[in-house]
């Protein structure tokens, strides 16, 4: 779909009775409201649909709450999870008086990042390919009270259920860190992942592969085809929507928390990036690992701003349970060809110039994709514009380096609080082109500090195990 007229024709041909208006909030969750299909006119694509922005986290105050949802015809699809035929449209949010994009709307921030890229003359397209991991659990329970707290997740395929009376227990439980790539009967979720893939394909998301991931308890990964920034972020919203709803259809629950299990791998969102101009790739060249000098400078920008980037690419307290050594998490800031222990990896599967890209490994799937991709682009462009040298590559296994060498390799932020401190000190690169605003960053930092403090102030069950008898 590329025009309002073609969207209306699709609605008529499909017999849609409702149109669902979706938009992403500050922290990466889709919100929506629905209208009868008669409201779907060409005018709404120009005039927008009004709603109350004061009830959206981090947005308007009640005295200035009117906002406009501006549908993008390119995002139209028939929602596969609605009993009544429903056409879905994703929107950018605009101010009612000026019709200008709202400065706190993540999709608008992503669009501004694309426009800023064009204004530099360096390239006309930034291409992103995220690899989001997630868990498919059979059950989840959690509660937090002033006098107690707990959480529990369950999976029939998890190693901790090897002794459970399942009448009969047939074994084939996946041990910690052994989930990559066993076939059935150990892998019990081939069909559910395939259904997720085929549903996404029907909605226009081009799937490249699916598989069980390293951790036990149903960790999964589905990869989709790279695309330009906004299209890739739009696809990630569809991805999460489909994964969660297909899981629910099968009586299961999908979890995108970075680290829901202790003692096993967490879920990342390794993000592949490259710049293009007039249909030609700009990251291929004769430098290290077949990269161009531009690509190396881009890597330099990523590494220079990596700790500040954590505040947007690893935006939860739980994110820093994953960013620890020993679970394939890239806590050390370096770049390398092939080496998955480096924060910036150069995939070496193909010598084709079109395949040359940088893979930034720290992000996790809790990130809002529009904000994360925009921030990564701004950091990389800062590296290119200021010719930031990434230093020497690190082609050794970082986790096996002797302590004296390891000390020379800087780390990502160690907590959400540290990441927010770094963002406060290092954010000028995000303000260029008015992509991010100080108002947005101030709101983000203040809100995330409340999350950080909320966890910091609460007793932890393991503290009772350690200290109850002191």
C-alpha positions as CSV (number, residue, x, y, z in Angstrom):
1,X,0.0,0.0,0.0
2,X,1.4,3.4,-1.0
3,X,-1.5,5.8,-1.3
4,X,-4.7,6.4,0.7
5,X,-6.7,5.4,-2.3
6,X,-5.1,1.9,-2.4
7,X,-5.6,1.5,1.3
8,X,-9.4,2.2,0.9
9,X,-9.5,-0.3,-2.0
10,X,-7.8,-2.9,0.2
11,X,-10.4,-2.3,2.9
12,X,-13.3,-2.8,0.4
13,X,-11.8,-5.9,-1.2
14,X,-11.2,-7.5,2.2
15,X,-14.6,-6.7,3.6
16,X,-13.0,-4.8,6.6
17,X,-15.6,-3.6,9.1
18,X,-13.2,-1.6,11.3
19,X,-10.0,0.3,11.0
20,X,-7.5,0.1,13.8
21,X,-5.3,3.1,14.5
22,X,-2.0,2.1,16.0
23,X,0.9,4.2,17.3
24,X,4.0,3.6,19.4
25,X,4.4,5.2,22.8
26,X,7.6,6.6,24.3
27,X,8.7,3.3,25.7
28,X,8.0,1.1,22.7
29,X,4.5,-0.3,23.3
30,X,1.9,-0.2,20.6
31,X,-1.3,1.8,21.5
32,X,-4.5,1.7,19.5
33,X,-8.1,2.8,19.0
34,X,-10.6,1.6,16.4
35,X,-13.2,3.2,14.2
36,X,-16.0,1.9,11.9
37,X,-14.7,1.5,8.4
38,X,-16.8,4.4,7.1
39,X,-14.3,6.7,8.9
40,X,-11.6,5.5,6.6
41,X,-11.5,8.3,4.0
42,X,-8.7,9.9,2.1
43,X,-9.1,13.0,4.3
44,X,-7.9,11.3,7.5
45,X,-4.5,10.7,5.9
46,X,-4.1,14.5,5.6
47,X,-6.1,15.7,8.6
48,X,-5.4,13.0,11.1
49,X,-7.6,11.5,13.9
50,X,-7.7,13.3,17.2
51,X,-7.2,11.7,20.6
52,X,-6.2,12.5,24.2
53,X,-2.4,12.5,24.5
54,X,-2.4,13.1,28.3
55,X,-3.0,9.4,29.0
56,X,0.1,8.3,27.1
57,X,3.2,7.8,29.2
58,X,5.6,10.6,28.9
59,X,3.5,12.7,26.6
60,X,1.1,15.7,27.1
61,X,-0.2,17.3,30.3
62,X,-3.9,17.5,30.6
63,X,-4.3,21.2,29.8
64,X,-2.7,20.7,26.3
65,X,-3.6,17.1,25.6
66,X,-5.2,17.1,22.1
67,X,-3.1,15.3,19.5
68,X,-3.5,14.0,16.0
69,X,-2.7,10.4,14.8
70,X,-1.5,10.7,11.1
71,X,-1.9,7.3,9.4
72,X,0.9,6.1,7.1
73,X,-0.7,4.3,4.1
74,X,2.5,2.2,3.6
75,X,1.8,0.4,6.9
76,X,-1.7,-1.0,6.1
77,X,-2.4,-4.7,6.8
78,X,-5.4,-6.8,7.7
79,X,-5.0,-7.6,11.4
80,X,-4.9,-11.5,11.7
81,X,-5.9,-11.5,15.4
82,X,-9.3,-9.7,15.2
83,X,-12.5,-11.8,14.9
84,X,-14.1,-9.0,12.8
85,X,-12.2,-8.1,9.6
86,X,-10.0,-5.1,10.7
87,X,-7.6,-2.9,8.7
88,X,-4.6,-1.8,10.7
89,X,-2.7,1.5,10.1
90,X,0.4,2.8,11.9
91,X,0.6,6.5,12.6
92,X,3.0,9.3,13.3
93,X,1.8,11.8,15.9
94,X,1.3,15.5,15.2
95,X,0.5,18.7,17.1
96,X,-3.1,19.9,16.5
97,X,-2.2,23.5,15.9
98,X,0.8,23.3,13.6
99,X,0.4,19.7,12.2
100,X,4.1,19.4,12.9
101,X,5.4,16.0,14.1
102,X,5.3,15.7,17.9
103,X,8.8,15.9,19.4
104,X,8.2,13.1,21.8
105,X,6.7,10.7,19.2
106,X,9.3,7.9,18.7
107,X,8.3,7.4,15.0
108,X,8.7,11.1,14.4
109,X,12.1,11.0,15.9
110,X,13.1,8.2,13.6
111,X,11.8,10.1,10.6
112,X,13.8,13.2,11.6
113,X,16.9,10.9,11.9
114,X,16.4,9.8,8.3
115,X,16.0,13.5,7.1
116,X,19.1,14.5,9.0
117,X,21.0,11.7,7.2
118,X,19.9,13.1,3.9
119,X,20.9,16.6,4.9
120,X,24.5,15.6,5.6
121,X,24.9,14.4,2.0
122,X,26.8,11.4,3.2
123,X,24.1,8.9,2.3
124,X,20.5,8.8,1.4
125,X,19.5,5.6,3.3
126,X,20.4,3.9,6.5
127,X,19.6,0.2,6.5
128,X,18.9,-1.7,9.7
129,X,18.5,-5.4,10.4
130,X,17.6,-6.2,14.0
131,X,17.8,-9.8,15.4
132,X,15.4,-9.8,18.3
133,X,15.4,-12.8,20.7
134,X,12.6,-13.8,23.0
135,X,11.3,-16.6,25.3
136,X,8.2,-18.6,24.8
137,X,7.0,-19.7,28.3
138,X,4.2,-22.0,29.3
139,X,3.3,-19.9,32.4
140,X,4.4,-16.8,34.2
141,X,3.5,-15.6,37.7
142,X,4.8,-12.5,39.5
143,X,3.8,-10.2,42.3
144,X,5.3,-7.3,44.2
145,X,4.0,-6.1,47.6
146,X,5.4,-4.1,50.5
147,X,5.9,-7.3,52.5
148,X,7.0,-9.7,49.8
149,X,7.7,-10.4,46.2
150,X,8.2,-13.3,43.8
151,X,8.3,-14.3,40.2
152,X,8.1,-17.7,38.5
153,X,8.2,-18.8,34.8
154,X,7.6,-22.3,33.5
155,X,8.5,-24.2,30.4
156,X,7.9,-27.9,29.6
157,X,11.2,-28.1,27.7
158,X,13.4,-26.6,30.4
159,X,16.1,-28.6,32.2
160,X,14.7,-27.8,35.6
161,X,11.6,-29.9,34.8
162,X,13.7,-33.0,34.2
163,X,12.3,-34.5,37.4
164,X,8.7,-33.2,37.2
165,X,5.9,-35.8,37.2
166,X,4.4,-35.2,33.8
167,X,2.7,-38.7,33.6
168,X,4.8,-39.6,31.7
169,X,7.9,-37.3,31.7
170,X,9.5,-38.1,28.3
171,X,12.8,-36.3,29.0
172,X,14.5,-34.4,26.2
173,X,14.8,-31.3,28.4
174,X,17.2,-28.6,27.0
175,X,20.0,-27.9,29.4
176,X,21.3,-24.4,30.2
177,X,23.2,-22.9,27.2
178,X,22.4,-26.0,25.0
179,X,19.4,-24.6,23.0
180,X,21.3,-23.9,19.8
181,X,20.1,-25.8,17.5
182,X,18.6,-29.1,18.7
183,X,15.9,-30.7,16.6
184,X,12.6,-32.2,17.9
185,X,11.7,-33.7,20.3
186,X,14.1,-31.4,22.3
187,X,12.9,-28.4,20.4
188,X,9.2,-28.4,21.0
189,X,8.4,-25.1,19.4
190,X,9.3,-25.5,15.7
191,X,5.6,-25.3,14.6
192,X,4.7,-22.2,16.7
193,X,7.8,-20.3,15.4
194,X,6.9,-21.3,11.9
195,X,3.3,-20.0,12.4
196,X,4.8,-16.7,13.7
197,X,7.0,-16.5,10.5
198,X,4.1,-17.2,8.1
199,X,1.8,-14.7,9.8
200,X,4.5,-12.0,9.6
201,X,5.1,-12.9,5.9
202,X,1.3,-12.3,5.3
203,X,1.7,-8.9,6.9
204,X,4.6,-7.9,4.6
205,X,7.5,-8.7,6.9
206,X,10.1,-10.7,4.9
207,X,11.4,-13.5,7.1
208,X,14.9,-14.9,6.6
209,X,15.1,-17.7,9.2
210,X,13.8,-18.9,12.6
211,X,15.4,-21.1,15.2
212,X,15.7,-22.1,18.9
213,X,18.3,-19.9,20.7
214,X,21.0,-20.8,23.2
215,X,19.0,-20.7,26.4
216,X,16.7,-23.4,27.7
217,X,13.0,-22.8,28.3
218,X,11.9,-21.8,24.8
219,X,14.4,-19.1,23.8
220,X,13.8,-18.2,20.1
221,X,15.0,-15.9,17.4
222,X,13.2,-14.9,14.1
223,X,15.2,-12.8,11.7
224,X,13.6,-10.6,9.1
225,X,15.0,-8.8,6.0
226,X,16.9,-5.5,6.6
227,X,15.2,-2.3,5.5
228,X,15.5,1.5,6.0
229,X,15.2,2.9,9.5
230,X,11.4,3.5,9.7
231,X,10.4,0.4,7.8
232,X,12.7,-1.7,9.9
233,X,11.2,-0.2,13.1
234,X,7.7,-0.6,11.8
235,X,8.5,-4.3,11.1
236,X,9.8,-4.7,14.7
237,X,6.4,-3.5,16.1
238,X,4.6,-6.0,13.8
239,X,7.1,-8.7,14.9
240,X,6.4,-8.3,18.6
241,X,2.7,-8.1,18.0
242,X,2.6,-11.3,16.0
243,X,5.0,-13.2,18.4
244,X,2.9,-12.3,21.5
245,X,-0.4,-13.0,19.9
246,X,0.5,-16.3,18.2
247,X,2.0,-17.4,21.5
248,X,-1.3,-16.5,23.3
249,X,-3.3,-18.4,20.7
250,X,-1.4,-21.5,21.7
251,X,-1.9,-21.0,25.4
252,X,1.7,-19.7,25.9
253,X,3.3,-16.4,26.6
254,X,6.1,-14.6,24.8
255,X,8.6,-12.5,26.8
256,X,11.0,-9.9,25.4
257,X,12.6,-9.1,28.8
258,X,16.4,-9.2,28.3
259,X,17.1,-11.5,31.2
260,X,14.1,-13.5,32.6
261,X,16.3,-16.5,33.7
262,X,19.2,-16.6,36.1
263,X,22.2,-18.6,35.0
264,X,21.4,-18.8,31.3
265,X,21.7,-16.6,28.2
266,X,19.6,-13.4,28.0
267,X,17.8,-12.1,24.9
268,X,19.6,-9.5,22.8
269,X,18.7,-7.5,19.7
270,X,21.9,-7.4,17.7
271,X,21.4,-4.7,15.1
272,X,23.1,-4.7,11.7
273,X,23.6,-1.3,10.0
274,X,24.9,0.1,6.8
275,X,24.7,3.3,4.8
276,X,23.7,3.5,1.1
277,X,23.7,6.3,-1.6
278,X,21.9,6.1,-4.9
279,X,21.5,2.3,-4.5
280,X,25.2,1.7,-3.8
281,X,26.6,0.3,-0.5
282,X,29.0,2.7,1.3
283,X,30.4,0.3,3.9
284,X,32.4,-1.9,1.5
285,X,36.1,-1.1,0.9
286,X,39.7,-2.1,1.2
287,X,40.2,-1.5,5.0
288,X,40.0,-4.0,7.8
289,X,37.6,-6.9,7.2
290,X,36.7,-5.4,3.8
291,X,35.2,-2.3,5.2
292,X,35.4,1.3,3.9
293,X,37.0,4.1,5.9
294,X,33.4,5.5,6.3
295,X,32.4,2.2,8.0
296,X,35.3,2.3,10.4
297,X,34.5,5.9,11.4
298,X,30.9,4.9,11.9
299,X,32.2,2.1,14.2
300,X,34.3,4.8,16.0
301,X,31.1,6.8,16.6
302,X,29.3,3.8,18.0
303,X,32.1,2.9,20.4
304,X,32.7,6.5,21.5
305,X,29.0,7.0,22.5
306,X,28.3,3.4,23.5
307,X,27.7,4.1,27.2
308,X,25.2,6.9,26.4
309,X,23.6,4.7,23.8
310,X,22.9,2.1,26.5
311,X,20.3,4.4,28.0
312,X,18.2,4.1,24.8
313,X,19.3,0.7,23.5
314,X,19.2,-1.1,26.9
315,X,16.5,0.9,28.6
316,X,15.5,-1.3,31.6
317,X,17.0,-2.3,34.9
318,X,16.7,-5.9,33.7
319,X,18.9,-5.1,30.6
320,X,22.0,-5.0,32.8
321,X,21.3,-8.5,34.1
322,X,22.1,-9.6,30.5
323,X,25.1,-7.3,30.0
324,X,27.5,-9.4,32.1
325,X,30.5,-11.5,31.0
326,X,30.0,-15.2,30.3
327,X,26.7,-15.3,28.4
328,X,27.8,-14.1,24.9
329,X,26.8,-10.6,26.0
330,X,29.1,-7.9,24.5
331,X,30.1,-6.0,27.6
332,X,33.5,-5.0,26.2
333,X,33.7,-2.1,23.7
334,X,35.8,-3.2,20.7
335,X,35.3,-4.1,17.1
336,X,36.3,-7.2,15.2
337,X,35.5,-9.4,12.2
338,X,33.7,-12.6,13.1
339,X,34.3,-12.2,16.9
340,X,31.0,-12.3,18.7
341,X,32.5,-11.2,22.0
342,X,33.1,-7.7,20.5
343,X,30.4,-5.0,20.8
344,X,30.9,-4.2,17.1
345,X,31.2,-7.2,14.8
346,X,31.8,-7.3,11.1
347,X,29.9,-10.4,9.7
348,X,32.1,-12.3,7.2
349,X,29.5,-14.6,5.6
350,X,29.8,-12.9,2.2
351,X,32.3,-10.9,0.2
352,X,29.5,-9.1,-1.6
353,X,29.8,-5.3,-1.2
354,X,26.0,-5.2,-0.5
355,X,26.5,-7.5,2.5
356,X,29.2,-5.4,4.2
357,X,27.7,-4.0,7.4
358,X,28.4,-3.4,11.1
359,X,26.6,-5.5,13.7
360,X,26.2,-3.6,17.0
361,X,25.6,-6.3,19.6
362,X,24.7,-4.6,22.9
363,X,21.0,-3.6,22.2
364,X,18.2,-5.7,23.6
365,X,14.5,-6.2,22.6
366,X,13.2,-4.0,25.4
367,X,14.4,-1.0,23.4
368,X,12.0,1.1,21.5
369,X,13.2,0.4,17.9
370,X,12.6,3.9,16.6
371,X,14.6,5.5,19.4
372,X,17.3,2.8,19.3
373,X,17.8,2.9,15.5
374,X,17.8,6.7,15.5
375,X,20.3,6.9,18.3
376,X,22.6,4.4,16.6
377,X,22.4,6.3,13.3
378,X,23.2,9.6,15.1
379,X,26.2,8.1,16.9
380,X,27.5,6.5,13.7
381,X,27.1,9.7,11.7
382,X,29.0,11.6,14.4
383,X,31.8,9.2,13.9
384,X,31.8,9.7,10.1
385,X,31.5,13.5,10.3
386,X,34.3,13.9,12.9
387,X,36.4,11.0,11.6
388,X,36.5,9.2,14.9
389,X,39.1,6.5,14.9
390,X,37.8,3.2,16.4
391,X,41.4,2.1,17.3
392,X,42.8,-1.3,16.6
393,X,40.5,-4.3,16.1
394,X,40.4,-7.0,18.7
395,X,40.5,-10.4,17.1
396,X,41.0,-12.4,20.3
397,X,38.3,-14.0,22.6
398,X,37.8,-11.1,25.0
399,X,36.6,-13.4,27.7
400,X,39.9,-15.3,27.7
401,X,42.1,-12.2,27.8
402,X,44.5,-12.0,30.8
403,X,43.5,-9.3,33.3
404,X,46.2,-6.9,32.3
405,X,44.9,-6.8,28.7
406,X,41.3,-6.8,29.6
407,X,41.7,-3.7,31.7
408,X,42.6,-1.8,28.5
409,X,39.2,-2.7,26.9
410,X,36.4,-0.3,28.0
411,X,33.0,-1.6,29.0
412,X,29.4,-0.7,28.4
413,X,27.4,0.8,31.2
414,X,27.0,-1.5,34.2
415,X,23.5,-0.4,35.2
416,X,20.6,1.7,34.1
417,X,21.7,4.5,36.5
418,X,25.2,4.6,35.0
419,X,23.8,4.7,31.5
420,X,21.5,7.6,32.3
421,X,24.5,9.4,33.9
422,X,26.4,8.9,30.7
423,X,23.5,10.1,28.6
424,X,23.3,13.3,30.6
425,X,27.0,13.9,29.9
426,X,27.1,12.7,26.3
427,X,24.0,13.7,24.2
428,X,25.0,16.5,21.9
429,X,25.4,14.1,19.0
430,X,21.7,13.2,19.4
431,X,20.5,16.9,19.2
432,X,21.9,17.5,15.7
433,X,19.2,18.2,13.2
434,X,16.7,18.5,16.1
435,X,16.4,14.7,15.9
436,X,16.2,14.3,19.6
437,X,15.3,17.3,21.7
438,X,16.5,18.3,25.2
439,X,12.9,18.2,26.3
440,X,12.6,14.5,25.2
441,X,15.9,13.5,26.8
442,X,15.1,15.2,30.0
443,X,11.7,13.4,30.1
444,X,13.4,10.1,29.3
445,X,16.1,10.4,31.9
446,X,13.7,11.5,34.6
447,X,11.3,8.6,33.9
448,X,14.0,6.0,33.7
449,X,15.6,7.2,36.9
450,X,12.2,6.5,38.7
451,X,12.4,3.0,37.3
452,X,16.0,2.6,38.5
453,X,15.1,3.9,42.0
454,X,12.0,1.8,42.2
455,X,14.1,-1.4,42.0
456,X,16.9,0.0,44.1
457,X,14.6,0.8,47.0
458,X,13.0,-2.7,47.2
459,X,14.4,-5.6,49.2
460,X,15.3,-8.6,46.9
461,X,14.4,-12.2,47.8
462,X,18.0,-13.2,47.4
463,X,19.0,-10.7,50.1
464,X,16.9,-12.8,52.6
465,X,18.9,-15.8,51.5
466,X,22.2,-14.0,52.1
467,X,21.5,-11.8,55.1
468,X,18.4,-12.9,57.1
469,X,20.5,-14.4,59.9
470,X,23.1,-11.6,60.1
